[in-house]
Amino acid sequence: MPAERSALLASRRFLPLFVTQFLGALNDNLFKSAMVILIVYRLAEPAGWSGGILANLANFIFILPFFVLSASAGRLADKLEKTWLIGVIKGCEIGFMVLGGLGLALGNITLLFVVLLLMGIHSTFFGPIKYSILPVHLRPGELIAGNALIEAGTFLAILIGTSAGAVLVLDATGGGVLSASLVVVALSGLVASRFIPAAPPPAPALRLDPNIARESWRLLRRVAVQPDLVAPILGLSWFWLVGFVALSLLPALVK
């Protein structure tokens, strides 16, 4: 298995996707951590807000697009060529991070929350692609190793981004470095995405329902009758819920 993972990381079938995913998760957490720390320590009290409440609100806003748009994002990933769609998503991320760096520099709470929502939407639409593209490029015997590496990269990016964002945002000279890093990481993600091999859509004739609530309900109904899917979904949802609650409480508790 270690040799198999090493071979995947050296392969163009996997490495560009791994790097793109890693950099996207890094930027998500770099920005979110910096934003929450800045609000809790410097912006909330002068604005008459509770830092703890705003920190929890930030996590809610970031997660909201996953809850609302995941079904539509999944269908879009099935309808369009995946590599092209990744490029569009990564291109949008650059613009979002320019706005994010501006929000951090100005200390504008409203702008920071808008950018956080946009990054949540960005991650929602990238999520289904990063998993559905693996069976296109990897052999069946490589899927477990591929998924394991994607998850390992995600959590490593969360750890690095959360730590670095918290350290840099309150440093006297770290704000400029942080803002520049957000844009550089986004640009690097776009470059890495250009090396991902093409992945033809499995259902190009699929119709997209503009009613996102109906789309989500339809997906839930299909999943509800498949017990083998319900248990993993609930388990994963609980895992991420606990993690986000813990991370949202830490800044206010530490302060």
C-alpha positions as CSV (number, residue, x, y, z in Angstrom):
1,M,0.0,0.0,0.0
2,P,2.8,2.6,0.7
3,A,4.3,1.8,-2.7
4,E,0.9,2.3,-4.3
5,R,0.4,5.6,-2.6
6,S,3.8,6.8,-3.7
7,A,3.1,5.7,-7.3
8,L,-0.1,7.7,-7.3
9,L,1.6,10.8,-6.0
10,A,4.1,10.6,-8.8
11,S,1.3,10.1,-11.4
12,R,-0.3,12.9,-13.5
13,R,-3.5,10.9,-13.1
14,F,-3.6,11.9,-9.5
15,L,-0.9,14.4,-8.4
16,P,-2.5,17.6,-10.0
17,L,-5.8,16.8,-8.4
18,F,-4.2,16.2,-5.1
19,V,-2.3,19.5,-5.2
20,T,-5.4,21.4,-6.4
21,Q,-7.5,19.9,-3.6
22,F,-4.8,20.6,-1.0
23,L,-4.4,24.2,-2.0
24,G,-8.1,24.8,-2.0
25,A,-8.6,23.4,1.5
26,L,-5.5,25.4,2.6
27,N,-7.0,28.7,1.4
28,D,-10.4,27.9,2.9
29,N,-8.9,27.4,6.4
30,L,-6.2,30.1,6.1
31,F,-8.8,32.7,5.4
32,K,-11.5,31.4,7.8
33,S,-9.0,31.1,10.7
34,A,-7.6,34.5,10.1
35,M,-11.0,36.1,9.8
36,V,-12.3,34.5,13.0
37,I,-9.2,35.4,15.0
38,L,-9.3,39.0,13.7
39,I,-12.9,39.4,14.6
40,V,-12.7,37.8,18.1
41,Y,-9.5,39.6,19.1
42,R,-9.8,43.0,17.4
43,L,-13.0,43.8,15.5
44,A,-16.0,42.4,17.6
45,E,-15.8,44.5,20.7
46,P,-15.3,48.0,19.1
47,A,-18.3,47.1,16.8
48,G,-20.5,46.1,19.8
49,W,-20.6,42.4,19.0
50,S,-19.8,39.3,20.9
51,G,-16.7,37.6,19.4
52,G,-18.0,34.2,20.3
53,I,-21.3,34.7,18.5
54,L,-19.6,36.0,15.4
55,A,-17.1,33.1,15.4
56,N,-20.0,30.6,15.5
57,L,-21.9,32.6,12.8
58,A,-18.8,32.4,10.6
59,N,-18.8,28.6,10.8
60,F,-22.5,28.5,10.1
61,I,-22.2,30.7,7.0
62,F,-19.3,28.7,5.6
63,I,-21.2,25.4,6.1
64,L,-24.6,26.8,4.8
65,P,-23.8,26.3,1.1
66,F,-22.9,22.7,1.7
67,F,-26.4,22.1,3.1
68,V,-28.2,24.1,0.5
69,L,-26.3,23.5,-2.8
70,S,-24.7,20.1,-2.5
71,A,-27.3,18.3,-4.5
72,S,-27.1,20.8,-7.3
73,A,-23.3,20.8,-7.2
74,G,-23.3,17.0,-7.6
75,R,-25.6,17.1,-10.6
76,L,-23.5,19.9,-12.2
77,A,-20.4,17.7,-11.7
78,D,-22.2,14.9,-13.6
79,K,-23.3,17.2,-16.5
80,L,-20.1,19.1,-17.3
81,E,-16.6,18.2,-18.2
82,K,-14.9,18.0,-14.8
83,T,-11.5,19.4,-15.5
84,W,-13.0,22.5,-17.2
85,L,-15.4,23.0,-14.3
86,I,-12.5,22.8,-11.8
87,G,-10.7,25.5,-13.8
88,V,-13.8,27.8,-13.5
89,I,-14.1,27.2,-9.8
90,K,-10.4,27.9,-9.2
91,G,-10.6,31.0,-11.3
92,C,-13.4,32.3,-9.1
93,E,-11.3,31.5,-6.0
94,I,-8.6,34.0,-7.1
95,G,-11.2,36.8,-7.2
96,F,-12.6,35.7,-3.9
97,M,-9.2,35.8,-2.3
98,V,-8.5,39.3,-3.6
99,L,-11.7,40.4,-1.9
100,G,-10.7,38.4,1.2
101,G,-7.3,40.1,1.5
102,L,-9.0,43.5,1.1
103,G,-11.5,42.6,3.8
104,L,-8.7,41.6,6.2
105,A,-6.7,44.7,5.5
106,L,-9.7,47.0,6.0
107,G,-11.1,45.0,9.0
108,N,-14.5,45.1,7.3
109,I,-16.7,42.5,9.0
110,T,-19.4,42.6,6.4
111,L,-17.0,42.0,3.5
112,L,-15.3,39.2,5.4
113,F,-18.6,37.4,5.9
114,V,-19.5,37.8,2.2
115,V,-16.1,36.4,1.1
116,L,-16.5,33.5,3.6
117,L,-19.9,32.7,2.1
118,L,-18.3,32.8,-1.4
119,M,-15.6,30.4,-0.3
120,G,-18.2,28.1,1.1
121,I,-20.0,28.0,-2.3
122,H,-16.6,27.4,-3.9
123,S,-15.9,24.4,-1.8
124,T,-19.4,23.1,-2.2
125,F,-19.1,22.9,-5.9
126,F,-15.6,21.5,-5.8
127,G,-16.4,18.8,-3.3
128,P,-18.4,16.4,-5.6
129,I,-15.8,16.8,-8.4
130,K,-12.8,15.8,-6.3
131,Y,-14.5,12.4,-5.5
132,S,-16.3,11.7,-8.7
133,I,-13.2,12.3,-10.8
134,L,-11.2,9.6,-9.0
135,P,-12.9,6.6,-10.6
136,V,-12.3,8.3,-14.0
137,H,-8.6,8.5,-13.6
138,L,-7.8,5.7,-11.2
139,R,-8.1,1.9,-11.5
140,P,-10.5,0.2,-9.1
141,G,-7.7,-1.2,-7.0
142,E,-6.3,2.4,-6.6
143,L,-9.5,4.0,-5.3
144,I,-8.9,3.3,-1.6
145,A,-5.4,4.7,-1.7
146,G,-6.6,7.7,-3.8
147,N,-9.4,8.5,-1.3
148,A,-7.0,8.1,1.6
149,L,-4.5,10.5,0.1
150,I,-7.2,13.1,-0.7
151,E,-8.5,12.9,2.9
152,A,-5.0,13.1,4.4
153,G,-4.2,16.1,2.2
154,T,-7.4,17.8,3.3
155,F,-6.7,17.4,7.0
156,L,-3.1,18.5,6.6
157,A,-4.3,21.6,4.8
158,I,-6.8,22.3,7.6
159,L,-4.1,22.0,10.2
160,I,-1.6,24.2,8.4
161,G,-4.2,26.8,7.3
162,T,-5.9,27.1,10.7
163,S,-2.5,27.5,12.5
164,A,-0.9,29.9,9.9
165,G,-4.0,32.1,9.6
166,A,-4.2,32.5,13.4
167,V,-0.5,33.4,13.7
168,L,-0.2,35.7,10.8
169,V,-3.3,37.8,11.1
170,L,-2.4,39.3,14.5
171,D,1.3,39.8,13.7
172,A,2.3,43.4,13.0
173,T,3.8,42.5,9.6
174,G,1.8,39.3,9.0
175,G,-1.3,40.9,7.5
176,G,0.4,41.7,4.2
177,V,2.0,38.3,4.0
178,L,-1.4,36.7,4.7
179,S,-3.3,38.7,2.0
180,A,-0.6,37.9,-0.5
181,S,-0.5,34.3,0.5
182,L,-4.2,33.9,-0.1
183,V,-3.9,35.1,-3.7
184,V,-0.7,33.1,-4.4
185,V,-2.3,29.9,-3.1
186,A,-5.4,30.5,-5.3
187,L,-3.2,31.2,-8.3
188,S,-1.2,28.0,-7.6
189,G,-4.4,26.0,-7.4
190,L,-5.5,27.3,-10.8
191,V,-2.1,26.4,-12.3
192,A,-2.2,22.9,-10.8
193,S,-5.7,22.3,-12.1
194,R,-4.5,22.9,-15.6
195,F,-2.5,19.6,-15.4
196,I,-5.5,17.4,-14.4
197,P,-6.3,15.1,-17.3
198,A,-9.7,15.5,-19.0
199,A,-12.7,13.8,-17.4
200,P,-15.7,13.5,-19.7
201,P,-19.1,14.1,-18.1
202,P,-21.0,10.8,-17.3
203,A,-24.4,12.4,-18.0
204,P,-24.1,15.4,-20.3
205,A,-27.8,15.4,-21.1
206,L,-28.7,15.7,-17.4
207,R,-31.3,18.4,-16.7
208,L,-30.5,20.8,-13.9
209,D,-33.4,21.9,-11.7
210,P,-33.2,25.6,-10.8
211,N,-35.2,24.9,-7.7
212,I,-32.4,23.9,-5.3
213,A,-34.8,23.0,-2.5
214,R,-36.6,20.5,-4.7
215,E,-33.2,19.1,-6.0
216,S,-32.0,18.6,-2.4
217,W,-35.3,16.9,-1.4
218,R,-35.2,14.6,-4.4
219,L,-31.7,13.5,-3.5
220,L,-32.6,12.9,0.2
221,R,-35.5,10.7,-0.9
222,R,-33.2,8.6,-3.1
223,V,-30.7,8.2,-0.4
224,A,-33.2,7.4,2.3
225,V,-34.2,4.1,0.8
226,Q,-30.5,2.9,0.7
227,P,-29.4,2.0,4.2
228,D,-25.8,1.3,3.0
229,L,-25.6,5.1,2.2
230,V,-27.5,6.5,5.1
231,A,-25.2,5.3,7.8
232,P,-21.9,6.6,6.2
233,I,-23.6,10.0,5.5
234,L,-24.8,10.3,9.1
235,G,-21.4,9.3,10.4
236,L,-19.5,11.7,8.2
237,S,-22.0,14.5,9.0
238,W,-21.6,13.9,12.7
239,F,-17.8,13.9,12.4
240,W,-17.7,17.2,10.6
241,L,-20.3,18.8,13.0
242,V,-18.2,17.9,16.0
243,G,-15.0,19.3,14.3
244,F,-16.6,22.6,13.3
245,V,-18.2,23.1,16.7
246,A,-14.8,22.5,18.4
247,L,-13.0,24.9,16.0
248,S,-15.6,27.6,16.4
249,L,-15.4,27.6,20.2
250,L,-11.6,27.6,20.5
251,P,-10.9,31.3,19.6
252,A,-13.3,32.7,22.1
253,L,-12.3,30.2,24.8
254,V,-8.6,30.9,24.3
255,K,-9.2,34.7,24.4
